[in-house]
Amino acid sequence: MKTTEQYAEVLNRLFEIEEQIAELWTYHPENPNAVDVVIEFNELQREASTIESYLQDNGVDLDVDVF
């Protein structure tokens, strides 16, 4: 017989999997509202660059290697 703790662990794993599925659906080619990964990537890179410039212009030393 399974304990309540064992069921809780299995349910937690199911919730984790469902969250991953939902996240992947965001980018899935069959999703009619899918996020274009290339466009999203480029937009985030531009935004990161803008923030980095702002911080550097305000005296923050960014010694961060990204990719």
VONUVEX-933397 format. One record per atom (N, C-alpha, C): residue in one letter; residue number from 1; x, y, z; atom name. Coordinates in nm, 3 decimals, always signed. Example, Ala and Ser with C-alpha at 12.3 -4.5 7.8 and 13.67 -1.06 7.14 Angstrom:
% VONUVEX-933397
+--------+-----+---------+---------+---------+-------+
: residu : num :       u :       v :       w : atome :
+--------+-----+---------+---------+---------+-------+
:      A :   1 :  +1.319 :  -0.569 :  +0.780 :     N :
:      A :   1 :  +1.230 :  -0.450 :  +0.780 :    CA :
:      A :   1 :  +1.320 :  -0.330 :  +0.780 :     C :
:      S :   2 :  +1.285 :  -0.225 :  +0.708 :     N :
:      S :   2 :  +1.367 :  -0.106 :  +0.714 :    CA :
:      S :   2 :  +1.290 :  +0.003 :  +0.787 :     C :
+--------+-----+---------+---------+---------+-------+
//
This chain:
% VONUVEX-933397
+--------+-----+---------+---------+---------+-------+
: residu : num :       u :       v :       w : atome :
+--------+-----+---------+---------+---------+-------+
:      M :   1 :  +0.084 :  -0.118 :  +0.000 :     N :
:      M :   1 :  +0.000 :  +0.000 :  +0.000 :    CA :
:      M :   1 :  +0.089 :  +0.125 :  +0.000 :     C :
:      K :   2 :  +0.054 :  +0.219 :  -0.083 :     N :
:      K :   2 :  +0.130 :  +0.342 :  -0.095 :    CA :
:      K :   2 :  +0.097 :  +0.437 :  +0.020 :     C :
:      T :   3 :  +0.199 :  +0.511 :  +0.060 :     N :
:      T :   3 :  +0.176 :  +0.609 :  +0.166 :    CA :
:      T :   3 :  +0.137 :  +0.743 :  +0.105 :     C :
:      T :   4 :  +0.083 :  +0.828 :  +0.186 :     N :
:      T :   4 :  +0.045 :  +0.962 :  +0.142 :    CA :
:      T :   4 :  +0.168 :  +1.036 :  +0.089 :     C :
:      E :   5 :  +0.282 :  +1.015 :  +0.151 :     N :
:      E :   5 :  +0.406 :  +1.080 :  +0.107 :    CA :
:      E :   5 :  +0.445 :  +1.033 :  -0.033 :     C :
:      Q :   6 :  +0.428 :  +0.903 :  -0.061 :     N :
:      Q :   6 :  +0.461 :  +0.851 :  -0.194 :    CA :
:      Q :   6 :  +0.368 :  +0.910 :  -0.300 :     C :
:      Y :   7 :  +0.241 :  +0.921 :  -0.268 :     N :
:      Y :   7 :  +0.147 :  +0.982 :  -0.363 :    CA :
:      Y :   7 :  +0.181 :  +1.129 :  -0.384 :     C :
:      A :   8 :  +0.219 :  +1.196 :  -0.278 :     N :
:      A :   8 :  +0.256 :  +1.337 :  -0.289 :    CA :
:      A :   8 :  +0.377 :  +1.354 :  -0.379 :     C :
:      E :   9 :  +0.476 :  +1.267 :  -0.367 :     N :
:      E :   9 :  +0.594 :  +1.272 :  -0.453 :    CA :
:      E :   9 :  +0.557 :  +1.251 :  -0.599 :     C :
:      V :  10 :  +0.471 :  +1.154 :  -0.624 :     N :
:      V :  10 :  +0.429 :  +1.125 :  -0.762 :    CA :
:      V :  10 :  +0.348 :  +1.243 :  -0.818 :     C :
:      L :  11 :  +0.260 :  +1.300 :  -0.738 :     N :
:      L :  11 :  +0.183 :  +1.416 :  -0.782 :    CA :
:      L :  11 :  +0.274 :  +1.536 :  -0.810 :     C :
:      N :  12 :  +0.372 :  +1.558 :  -0.724 :     N :
:      N :  12 :  +0.466 :  +1.667 :  -0.746 :    CA :
:      N :  12 :  +0.542 :  +1.648 :  -0.876 :     C :
:      R :  13 :  +0.583 :  +1.526 :  -0.905 :     N :
:      R :  13 :  +0.653 :  +1.499 :  -1.031 :    CA :
:      R :  13 :  +0.560 :  +1.524 :  -1.150 :     C :
:      L :  14 :  +0.433 :  +1.483 :  -1.137 :     N :
:      L :  14 :  +0.335 :  +1.508 :  -1.244 :    CA :
:      L :  14 :  +0.320 :  +1.657 :  -1.268 :     C :
:      F :  15 :  +0.312 :  +1.737 :  -1.163 :     N :
:      F :  15 :  +0.300 :  +1.882 :  -1.176 :    CA :
:      F :  15 :  +0.423 :  +1.940 :  -1.246 :     C :
:      E :  16 :  +0.542 :  +1.891 :  -1.210 :     N :
:      E :  16 :  +0.665 :  +1.936 :  -1.275 :    CA :
:      E :  16 :  +0.662 :  +1.907 :  -1.424 :     C :
:      I :  17 :  +0.619 :  +1.787 :  -1.460 :     N :
:      I :  17 :  +0.612 :  +1.748 :  -1.601 :    CA :
:      I :  17 :  +0.511 :  +1.834 :  -1.675 :     C :
:      E :  18 :  +0.396 :  +1.857 :  -1.615 :     N :
:      E :  18 :  +0.293 :  +1.940 :  -1.679 :    CA :
:      E :  18 :  +0.343 :  +2.082 :  -1.699 :     C :
:      E :  19 :  +0.419 :  +2.135 :  -1.605 :     N :
:      E :  19 :  +0.477 :  +2.268 :  -1.621 :    CA :
:      E :  19 :  +0.576 :  +2.271 :  -1.736 :     C :
:      Q :  20 :  +0.657 :  +2.166 :  -1.749 :     N :
:      Q :  20 :  +0.753 :  +2.159 :  -1.860 :    CA :
:      Q :  20 :  +0.680 :  +2.150 :  -1.993 :     C :
:      I :  21 :  +0.574 :  +2.071 :  -1.998 :     N :
:      I :  21 :  +0.495 :  +2.058 :  -2.121 :    CA :
:      I :  21 :  +0.437 :  +2.194 :  -2.160 :     C :
:      A :  22 :  +0.383 :  +2.265 :  -2.063 :     N :
:      A :  22 :  +0.325 :  +2.397 :  -2.090 :    CA :
:      A :  22 :  +0.431 :  +2.493 :  -2.142 :     C :
:      E :  23 :  +0.550 :  +2.489 :  -2.081 :     N :
:      E :  23 :  +0.659 :  +2.577 :  -2.126 :    CA :
:      E :  23 :  +0.700 :  +2.542 :  -2.269 :     C :
:      L :  24 :  +0.714 :  +2.415 :  -2.298 :     N :
:      L :  24 :  +0.753 :  +2.374 :  -2.433 :    CA :
:      L :  24 :  +0.646 :  +2.408 :  -2.536 :     C :
:      W :  25 :  +0.520 :  +2.402 :  -2.498 :     N :
:      W :  25 :  +0.410 :  +2.434 :  -2.590 :    CA :
:      W :  25 :  +0.422 :  +2.579 :  -2.639 :     C :
:      T :  26 :  +0.478 :  +2.663 :  -2.555 :     N :
:      T :  26 :  +0.499 :  +2.802 :  -2.593 :    CA :
:      T :  26 :  +0.579 :  +2.812 :  -2.723 :     C :
:      Y :  27 :  +0.669 :  +2.717 :  -2.746 :     N :
:      Y :  27 :  +0.759 :  +2.721 :  -2.862 :    CA :
:      Y :  27 :  +0.728 :  +2.612 :  -2.965 :     C :
:      H :  28 :  +0.629 :  +2.531 :  -2.939 :     N :
:      H :  28 :  +0.598 :  +2.417 :  -3.025 :    CA :
:      H :  28 :  +0.549 :  +2.463 :  -3.162 :     C :
:      P :  29 :  +0.600 :  +2.401 :  -3.269 :     N :
:      P :  29 :  +0.561 :  +2.443 :  -3.404 :    CA :
:      P :  29 :  +0.412 :  +2.426 :  -3.433 :     C :
:      E :  30 :  +0.344 :  +2.337 :  -3.365 :     N :
:      E :  30 :  +0.201 :  +2.318 :  -3.388 :    CA :
:      E :  30 :  +0.115 :  +2.416 :  -3.309 :     C :
:      N :  31 :  +0.176 :  +2.493 :  -3.223 :     N :
:      N :  31 :  +0.104 :  +2.594 :  -3.146 :    CA :
:      N :  31 :  +0.080 :  +2.715 :  -3.238 :     C :
:      P :  32 :  -0.045 :  +2.748 :  -3.265 :     N :
:      P :  32 :  -0.071 :  +2.860 :  -3.356 :    CA :
:      P :  32 :  -0.023 :  +2.995 :  -3.300 :     C :
:      N :  33 :  +0.000 :  +3.002 :  -3.171 :     N :
:      N :  33 :  +0.049 :  +3.125 :  -3.108 :    CA :
:      N :  33 :  +0.193 :  +3.109 :  -3.059 :     C :
:      A :  34 :  +0.265 :  +3.019 :  -3.121 :     N :
:      A :  34 :  +0.401 :  +2.988 :  -3.075 :    CA :
:      A :  34 :  +0.492 :  +3.110 :  -3.080 :     C :
:      V :  35 :  +0.581 :  +3.116 :  -2.986 :     N :
:      V :  35 :  +0.682 :  +3.220 :  -2.981 :    CA :
:      V :  35 :  +0.791 :  +3.182 :  -3.081 :     C :
:      D :  36 :  +0.828 :  +3.278 :  -3.165 :     N :
:      D :  36 :  +0.939 :  +3.255 :  -3.258 :    CA :
:      D :  36 :  +1.068 :  +3.271 :  -3.177 :     C :
:      V :  37 :  +1.140 :  +3.163 :  -3.162 :     N :
:      V :  37 :  +1.258 :  +3.160 :  -3.076 :    CA :
:      V :  37 :  +1.365 :  +3.257 :  -3.125 :     C :
:      V :  38 :  +1.384 :  +3.266 :  -3.254 :     N :
:      V :  38 :  +1.487 :  +3.355 :  -3.308 :    CA :
:      V :  38 :  +1.451 :  +3.500 :  -3.279 :     C :
:      I :  39 :  +1.327 :  +3.538 :  -3.302 :     N :
:      I :  39 :  +1.284 :  +3.674 :  -3.275 :    CA :
:      I :  39 :  +1.295 :  +3.704 :  -3.126 :     C :
:      E :  40 :  +1.247 :  +3.614 :  -3.043 :     N :
:      E :  40 :  +1.252 :  +3.634 :  -2.897 :    CA :
:      E :  40 :  +1.397 :  +3.646 :  -2.850 :     C :
:      F :  41 :  +1.484 :  +3.561 :  -2.902 :     N :
:      F :  41 :  +1.626 :  +3.564 :  -2.865 :    CA :
:      F :  41 :  +1.687 :  +3.699 :  -2.900 :     C :
:      N :  42 :  +1.662 :  +3.746 :  -3.022 :     N :
:      N :  42 :  +1.717 :  +3.874 :  -3.065 :    CA :
:      N :  42 :  +1.664 :  +3.990 :  -2.983 :     C :
:      E :  43 :  +1.535 :  +3.988 :  -2.952 :     N :
:      E :  43 :  +1.476 :  +4.094 :  -2.870 :    CA :
:      E :  43 :  +1.538 :  +4.096 :  -2.730 :     C :
:      L :  44 :  +1.557 :  +3.978 :  -2.672 :     N :
:      L :  44 :  +1.617 :  +3.972 :  -2.539 :    CA :
:      L :  44 :  +1.763 :  +4.017 :  -2.541 :     C :
:      Q :  45 :  +1.836 :  +3.984 :  -2.648 :     N :
:      Q :  45 :  +1.974 :  +4.030 :  -2.660 :    CA :
:      Q :  45 :  +1.980 :  +4.182 :  -2.668 :     C :
:      R :  46 :  +1.889 :  +4.241 :  -2.747 :     N :
:      R :  46 :  +1.884 :  +4.387 :  -2.757 :    CA :
:      R :  46 :  +1.852 :  +4.450 :  -2.622 :     C :
:      E :  47 :  +1.755 :  +4.393 :  -2.553 :     N :
:      E :  47 :  +1.717 :  +4.446 :  -2.422 :    CA :
:      E :  47 :  +1.832 :  +4.435 :  -2.322 :     C :
:      A :  48 :  +1.901 :  +4.321 :  -2.323 :     N :
:      A :  48 :  +2.016 :  +4.301 :  -2.234 :    CA :
:      A :  48 :  +2.125 :  +4.403 :  -2.265 :     C :
:      S :  49 :  +2.149 :  +4.427 :  -2.394 :     N :
:      S :  49 :  +2.251 :  +4.523 :  -2.435 :    CA :
:      S :  49 :  +2.215 :  +4.664 :  -2.387 :     C :
:      T :  50 :  +2.088 :  +4.700 :  -2.398 :     N :
:      T :  50 :  +2.041 :  +4.831 :  -2.352 :    CA :
:      T :  50 :  +2.062 :  +4.847 :  -2.202 :     C :
:      I :  51 :  +2.029 :  +4.743 :  -2.127 :     N :
:      I :  51 :  +2.046 :  +4.747 :  -1.981 :    CA :
:      I :  51 :  +2.194 :  +4.754 :  -1.945 :     C :
:      E :  52 :  +2.277 :  +4.675 :  -2.014 :     N :
:      E :  52 :  +2.421 :  +4.678 :  -1.988 :    CA :
:      E :  52 :  +2.479 :  +4.817 :  -2.015 :     C :
:      S :  53 :  +2.438 :  +4.878 :  -2.125 :     N :
:      S :  53 :  +2.485 :  +5.013 :  -2.158 :    CA :
:      S :  53 :  +2.443 :  +5.113 :  -2.050 :     C :
:      Y :  54 :  +2.319 :  +5.103 :  -2.008 :     N :
:      Y :  54 :  +2.269 :  +5.191 :  -1.901 :    CA :
:      Y :  54 :  +2.353 :  +5.176 :  -1.775 :     C :
:      L :  55 :  +2.378 :  +5.052 :  -1.736 :     N :
:      L :  55 :  +2.455 :  +5.028 :  -1.614 :    CA :
:      L :  55 :  +2.598 :  +5.079 :  -1.628 :     C :
:      Q :  56 :  +2.661 :  +5.053 :  -1.743 :     N :
:      Q :  56 :  +2.798 :  +5.099 :  -1.764 :    CA :
:      Q :  56 :  +2.804 :  +5.251 :  -1.766 :     C :
:      D :  57 :  +2.704 :  +5.314 :  -1.828 :     N :
:      D :  57 :  +2.699 :  +5.460 :  -1.832 :    CA :
:      D :  57 :  +2.684 :  +5.520 :  -1.693 :     C :
:      N :  58 :  +2.634 :  +5.440 :  -1.601 :     N :
:      N :  58 :  +2.614 :  +5.486 :  -1.464 :    CA :
:      N :  58 :  +2.718 :  +5.431 :  -1.368 :     C :
:      G :  59 :  +2.832 :  +5.390 :  -1.424 :     N :
:      G :  59 :  +2.946 :  +5.352 :  -1.342 :    CA :
:      G :  59 :  +2.948 :  +5.210 :  -1.289 :     C :
:      V :  60 :  +2.858 :  +5.125 :  -1.336 :     N :
:      V :  60 :  +2.858 :  +4.986 :  -1.290 :    CA :
:      V :  60 :  +2.951 :  +4.907 :  -1.382 :     C :
:      D :  61 :  +3.051 :  +4.840 :  -1.322 :     N :
:      D :  61 :  +3.146 :  +4.761 :  -1.399 :    CA :
:      D :  61 :  +3.089 :  +4.621 :  -1.422 :     C :
:      L :  62 :  +3.061 :  +4.591 :  -1.546 :     N :
:      L :  62 :  +3.007 :  +4.460 :  -1.579 :    CA :
:      L :  62 :  +3.117 :  +4.377 :  -1.644 :     C :
:      D :  63 :  +3.163 :  +4.280 :  -1.571 :     N :
:      D :  63 :  +3.263 :  +4.188 :  -1.626 :    CA :
:      D :  63 :  +3.196 :  +4.052 :  -1.635 :     C :
:      V :  64 :  +3.099 :  +4.044 :  -1.729 :     N :
:      V :  64 :  +3.018 :  +3.924 :  -1.741 :    CA :
:      V :  64 :  +3.036 :  +3.866 :  -1.880 :     C :
:      D :  65 :  +3.069 :  +3.738 :  -1.888 :     N :
:      D :  65 :  +3.077 :  +3.670 :  -2.016 :    CA :
:      D :  65 :  +2.945 :  +3.600 :  -2.041 :     C :
:      V :  66 :  +2.877 :  +3.637 :  -2.148 :     N :
:      V :  66 :  +2.751 :  +3.572 :  -2.185 :    CA :
:      V :  66 :  +2.771 :  +3.516 :  -2.324 :     C :
:      F :  67 :  +2.764 :  +3.386 :  -2.334 :     N :
:      F :  67 :  +2.785 :  +3.312 :  -2.459 :    CA :
:      F :  67 :  +2.923 :  +3.335 :  -2.508 :     C :
+--------+-----+---------+---------+---------+-------+
//
